[in-house]
Amino acid sequence: MIEIIDKGKCCGCHGCTNICPKSCISMETDQEGFWYPKVDKNLCIDCHLCEKVCPILEVPQKKEVFNLLTYACKNKNNEVRKESSSGGVFSLLCEYVINHEGVVFGASYNAQFEVRHTYVETLGECSQFRSSKYVQSKIGETYKQVRTFLNQGRLVMFSGTPCQIEGLSGYLSKEYPNLIRVDIACHGVPSPMVYKRYLNDLENEYQSKLKSLSFRNKDTGWSSYSFKAEFENGRVKQELGSNNIYMKGFIKDIYLRPSCFECEFKKPHTTADITLGDYWGVSGIHPEFTDEKGISLIFVHSQKGKDIFDKISTNLQVLESDFDYATKCNPSIVRHAPIQPKRQQFFDLLEQGVGLQEAIEKCIKPTLLQRVKGKGYGALIKGKRLVKKVVYK
């Protein structure tokens, strides 16, 4: 029977709830808004399947030997790229699967802008999976649905965070030739409770229900993306992502899930076939390839992944790239988030009734030591530039 003692050891993948033959495990939220399994001991038959599928207790092993491949990519269709978070590769993967009468699973908004996993069977419906959604999505019973479609012989693509992919692999417990697993370069997953409070604050401020939401709008460019929320009364909130209070707290790791600070699913460990991300820093290695419409970073981890990537690449501009350089520019791919010392303070402030924006601002403000270090580093860089100027003058 699965029992969560250390919350850092549960990623909330829902694998245990999907596998339980007696449906005696439910996912319930704690005071921080994260889902954890709760077992009805009166129904439990001690089959231990929940423990066996847990990707942390029983790490799924990738048996295939494959030399990881790294690419910089962009969709040749600029309209698709514009609507995508990065280079528009995911849309081509969806198109391939749907054209082969397959099923695509991904994270999308429901009518209340809650983020949950679901599946679609038409190309038009795939658009709901585009764009980044900075909150942990609810898996629900999608692992069961995946297995049903696989057993019917249908091609299935499942996209999610690395821990969700590992949860699916643990649940399935065997390889399926008709399954394509796609994970994303993940910084960490924010609290659904904090996310919901932020949306409620927005609706109160703008006195209207949300109509659309984008955390990565490209009106201001790809690298300088903006947050954009449209409301039913016609009002619009748009600001640079770097100025958005929710994004500030997310980037500073104030309200990530506890397991994100000891994530066990960083590359190169993975059972995914393909990893998708933004190629931050691409101009430093491929300046001729860089533009402000979005560049995708792609890792191919399996022959299956390579086969499908080759098939969609006719609609892509592709450059082979370097794993070490790419992960240096996007370190969250290979390293988990550092422990945030003000995280507990943040949730304590919310518990005390402090407003969300005020709580975030209090906890992202640098400490005196951090300010001193920052000034010291700035002085060091300035000194180095001065020396170079004198030497090369």
C-alpha positions in Angstrom: 0.0 0.0 0.0 1.4 3.3 -1.0 1.8 5.9 1.8 3.3 9.3 1.3 5.5 10.3 4.3 8.0 12.5 2.4 6.2 14.7 -0.1 9.4 15.2 -2.0 9.0 11.5 -3.0 5.7 11.9 -4.8 5.4 13.7 -8.1 1.6 13.4 -8.3 1.7 11.4 -11.6 -1.6 9.5 -10.8 0.0 6.2 -11.7 -1.2 4.6 -8.5 -4.8 5.7 -8.9 -4.9 4.4 -12.5 -3.6 1.0 -11.6 -5.5 0.2 -8.4 -7.9 -2.7 -9.2 -10.3 -1.7 -6.3 -10.3 2.0 -7.1 -9.4 2.6 -3.5 -6.9 5.3 -4.1 -8.0 8.9 -4.7 -5.9 12.0 -5.3 -6.5 14.7 -2.8 -5.0 18.2 -2.5 -3.0 19.3 0.5 -2.9 22.9 1.9 -0.5 23.9 -0.9 -2.9 22.7 -3.6 -0.9 19.7 -4.8 -2.4 16.2 -5.4 -1.3 13.2 -3.3 -2.7 9.7 -3.1 -5.0 8.7 -0.3 -5.8 5.0 0.3 -9.1 3.7 1.6 -7.6 0.9 3.8 -11.0 -0.8 4.1 -10.9 -1.5 0.3 -7.2 -2.1 -0.1 -6.3 -5.8 -0.9 -2.5 -5.3 -0.5 -1.7 -6.2 -4.1 1.1 -3.6 -4.0 0.5 -2.6 -7.6 0.5 1.0 -6.6 4.0 0.7 -5.3 5.2 -1.2 -8.4 4.0 1.5 -10.9 5.4 4.4 -8.9 8.2 6.0 -11.0 10.0 7.0 -7.8 9.8 3.8 -5.9 10.3 1.6 -9.0 12.1 3.7 -11.7 11.1 2.5 -15.2 14.2 1.4 -17.1 14.7 2.3 -20.7 16.1 -1.0 -22.3 16.8 0.3 -25.7 20.4 1.5 -26.4 20.3 4.6 -28.5 22.7 7.5 -28.9 20.8 10.7 -28.0 20.4 13.2 -30.8 20.1 17.0 -30.4 18.5 19.3 -32.9 17.5 22.9 -33.4 14.2 23.1 -35.4 11.5 25.4 -36.7 8.3 24.7 -38.5 8.3 26.0 -42.1 4.8 27.2 -41.5 5.2 30.6 -39.7 1.5 30.8 -38.8 1.9 27.6 -36.8 5.1 28.8 -35.2 3.3 32.0 -34.2 0.7 30.0 -32.2 3.3 27.7 -30.7 5.5 28.3 -27.6 8.7 27.7 -29.5 9.3 26.3 -33.0 6.1 24.4 -33.8 7.4 20.9 -33.8 4.6 19.5 -31.6 2.0 20.5 -34.2 3.7 18.3 -36.8 3.9 15.4 -34.4 0.2 15.7 -33.8 -0.5 15.9 -37.6 1.5 12.7 -38.2 -0.4 10.8 -35.5 -3.9 12.1 -36.5 -3.2 11.3 -40.2 -2.5 7.7 -39.1 -5.8 7.5 -37.4 -4.2 7.9 -34.0 -5.0 9.6 -30.7 -3.1 12.5 -29.1 -3.0 13.1 -25.4 -1.9 16.4 -23.9 -2.6 19.2 -21.4 -5.4 21.7 -22.1 -7.6 24.2 -20.4 -11.2 23.3 -19.5 -14.0 25.9 -19.4 -12.7 27.2 -16.0 -9.1 27.3 -17.3 -8.1 24.5 -15.1 -5.4 22.4 -16.7 -6.0 18.7 -17.2 -4.9 15.9 -19.5 -7.3 14.8 -22.2 -7.2 13.2 -25.6 -8.3 14.2 -29.1 -8.8 12.4 -32.4 -8.9 15.3 -34.9 -6.3 17.7 -36.1 -8.3 20.8 -35.3 -8.7 19.7 -31.7 -4.9 19.4 -31.3 -4.5 23.2 -31.1 -5.7 23.2 -27.5 -2.5 21.4 -26.6 -0.3 24.2 -28.0 1.3 26.8 -25.7 2.9 26.5 -22.3 0.6 26.1 -19.3 2.6 26.9 -16.1 0.8 24.7 -13.6 0.7 21.0 -12.8 -2.0 19.4 -15.0 -4.3 16.7 -13.6 -3.8 13.3 -15.3 -7.1 11.8 -14.1 -7.7 8.4 -15.7 -5.8 9.1 -19.0 -3.3 6.3 -18.4 -6.2 3.8 -18.5 -7.4 5.4 -21.7 -4.0 5.2 -23.3 -3.8 1.5 -22.6 -7.3 0.9 -24.0 -6.3 2.7 -27.3 -3.0 0.8 -27.5 -4.7 -2.5 -27.0 -7.0 -1.6 -29.9 -3.9 -1.3 -32.1 -4.2 2.5 -32.5 -1.2 4.8 -32.7 -1.1 6.9 -29.5 1.1 10.0 -28.7 1.2 11.1 -25.0 2.8 14.4 -24.1 3.5 15.6 -20.6 6.1 16.5 -18.0 9.0 14.0 -17.5 7.4 12.7 -14.3 4.1 12.2 -16.1 5.8 10.3 -18.9 7.6 8.1 -16.3 4.3 7.6 -14.5 2.7 6.4 -17.7 5.7 4.0 -18.5 5.4 2.6 -15.0 1.7 2.1 -15.3 2.0 0.3 -18.7 4.9 -1.8 -17.5 5.8 -2.9 -21.0 6.9 -1.4 -24.3 4.2 -0.7 -27.0 5.4 -0.2 -30.6 2.4 2.0 -31.2 3.1 4.4 -28.4 5.0 7.7 -28.8 6.1 9.3 -25.6 6.9 13.0 -25.7 8.1 15.0 -22.7 8.9 18.6 -22.3 11.9 20.5 -20.9 10.5 21.1 -17.4 11.6 23.8 -14.9 9.1 22.5 -12.4 5.3 22.5 -11.8 3.6 25.3 -9.9 0.8 24.8 -7.4 -2.7 24.5 -8.9 -4.0 26.4 -5.8 -1.7 29.4 -6.5 -2.5 29.3 -10.2 -6.3 29.4 -9.4 -5.8 32.2 -6.9 -4.0 34.2 -9.5 -6.7 33.7 -12.1 -9.3 34.7 -9.5 -7.4 37.8 -8.7 -7.3 38.7 -12.4 -11.0 38.2 -12.8 -11.7 40.4 -9.8 -9.3 43.1 -11.0 -10.8 43.1 -14.5 -14.4 42.5 -13.3 -15.0 39.8 -15.9 -14.5 36.1 -16.6 -11.5 35.0 -18.5 -12.0 34.4 -22.3 -8.4 33.4 -23.3 -5.1 32.9 -21.5 -1.5 32.8 -22.8 1.6 32.7 -20.8 3.8 32.7 -23.8 2.3 35.2 -26.3 4.7 36.2 -29.1 3.3 39.6 -29.9 6.5 41.0 -28.3 8.7 38.3 -29.7 9.8 34.7 -28.7 12.6 35.5 -26.3 10.8 38.5 -24.9 7.4 36.8 -24.7 4.4 38.3 -23.0 1.6 37.2 -20.7 -1.8 37.9 -22.2 -5.3 37.4 -20.7 -8.5 38.4 -22.5 -11.7 38.9 -20.7 -15.4 38.5 -21.7 -16.0 42.2 -21.2 -13.4 43.0 -23.9 -10.6 44.1 -21.6 -7.1 42.7 -22.0 -4.1 42.4 -19.7 -0.8 42.1 -21.5 2.7 42.5 -20.2 6.1 41.1 -20.7 6.5 37.7 -19.0 9.4 39.1 -17.0 7.1 41.7 -15.5 4.2 39.3 -14.7 3.9 38.6 -11.0 2.9 34.9 -11.4 5.8 34.2 -13.8 8.2 35.9 -11.4 7.2 33.6 -8.6 7.4 30.6 -10.9 10.9 31.4 -12.1 12.1 32.0 -8.6 10.7 28.5 -7.6 8.5 30.0 -4.8 5.6 27.6 -5.3 6.9 24.5 -7.1 5.9 21.0 -6.0 8.2 19.6 -3.3 9.3 16.8 -5.6 10.6 19.3 -8.2 13.5 20.1 -5.8 14.7 16.5 -6.0 13.4 15.5 -9.4 14.7 12.1 -10.5 13.7 12.5 -14.1 16.3 14.8 -15.5 18.1 13.9 -18.7 19.7 11.7 -19.8 17.4 9.5 -17.8 14.1 9.1 -19.6 11.7 6.6 -21.1 10.4 9.3 -23.5 11.0 9.0 -27.3 11.3 12.7 -27.9 11.9 15.7 -25.6 10.6 19.2 -26.7 11.8 22.5 -25.4 12.8 26.1 -26.2 16.3 26.5 -27.6 17.3 29.3 -25.4 20.8 30.6 -26.3 20.5 29.3 -29.8 22.1 32.4 -31.2 25.4 31.5 -29.5 25.8 28.3 -31.6 23.5 28.8 -34.6 23.3 32.6 -35.2 22.2 32.1 -38.8 19.2 30.1 -37.6 18.0 32.5 -35.0 14.8 34.6 -35.3 12.1 35.9 -33.0 9.4 33.5 -34.2 10.6 30.6 -32.0 13.2 27.9 -32.1 12.6 24.4 -30.8 15.2 22.3 -29.0 14.6 18.6 -29.7 16.2 15.5 -28.1 15.6 12.2 -29.8 16.0 9.3 -27.3 14.9 6.2 -29.3 14.8 4.7 -32.7 11.1 5.0 -32.6 11.5 8.7 -31.9 14.1 9.0 -34.7 11.7 7.3 -37.2 8.9 9.7 -36.6 11.2 12.8 -36.4 12.6 11.9 -39.8 9.1 11.6 -41.2 8.0 15.1 -40.0 11.3 16.8 -40.8 10.3 17.5 -44.4 8.2 20.3 -42.9 10.9 21.5 -40.6 14.1 23.5 -40.9 16.6 21.4 -38.9 20.1 21.8 -37.7 22.0 19.1 -35.8 23.2 20.6 -32.5 25.1 20.0 -29.3 23.6 18.5 -26.1 26.1 20.0 -23.7 25.7 23.5 -25.1 21.9 23.3 -25.2 21.6 22.1 -21.6 24.0 24.7 -20.4 21.6 27.3 -21.8 18.6 25.4 -20.4 20.0 23.8 -17.3 16.6 22.6 -15.9 16.7 19.8 -18.5 19.6 18.2 -16.5 19.3 19.7 -13.0 16.4 19.9 -10.6 15.4 23.3 -9.1 17.4 24.4 -6.2 15.7 24.5 -2.8 14.0 27.8 -2.4 14.6 29.0 1.2 11.5 31.3 1.1 9.1 28.8 -0.1 7.6 27.9 3.3 7.4 31.6 4.1 5.3 32.1 1.0 2.7 29.5 1.9 2.7 30.7 5.5 1.9 34.2 4.2 -1.0 32.9 2.2 -2.3 31.0 5.2 -2.2 34.2 7.2 -4.4 35.9 4.7 -1.8 38.0 2.8 -2.7 38.7 -0.8 -1.0 36.6 -3.5 0.8 39.4 -5.2 2.1 40.8 -1.9 3.2 37.3 -0.8 5.1 36.7 -4.0 6.8 40.1 -3.9 7.9 39.5 -0.3 9.5 36.2 -1.2 11.2 37.0 -4.5 12.9 40.1 -3.0 16.6 39.3 -2.8 18.2 39.0 0.6 20.9 41.3 1.8 23.5 38.6 1.1 22.2 38.1 -2.4 22.3 41.8 -3.1 25.9 42.0 -1.8 26.9 39.1 -3.9 25.2 40.6 -7.0 27.0 43.9 -6.5 30.3 42.0 -6.1 29.7 40.0 -9.3 28.8 43.1 -11.2 31.9 44.9 -10.0 34.0 41.9 -11.0 32.5 41.8 -14.6 33.0 45.6 -14.9 36.7 45.2 -13.7 37.3 42.5 -16.3 35.9 44.6 -19.1 38.0 47.6 -18.0 41.2 45.4 -18.0 40.4 44.1 -21.5 39.8 47.7 -22.7 43.2 48.8 -21.3 45.0 45.7 -22.7 43.5 45.8 -26.2 43.4 49.6 -26.5 
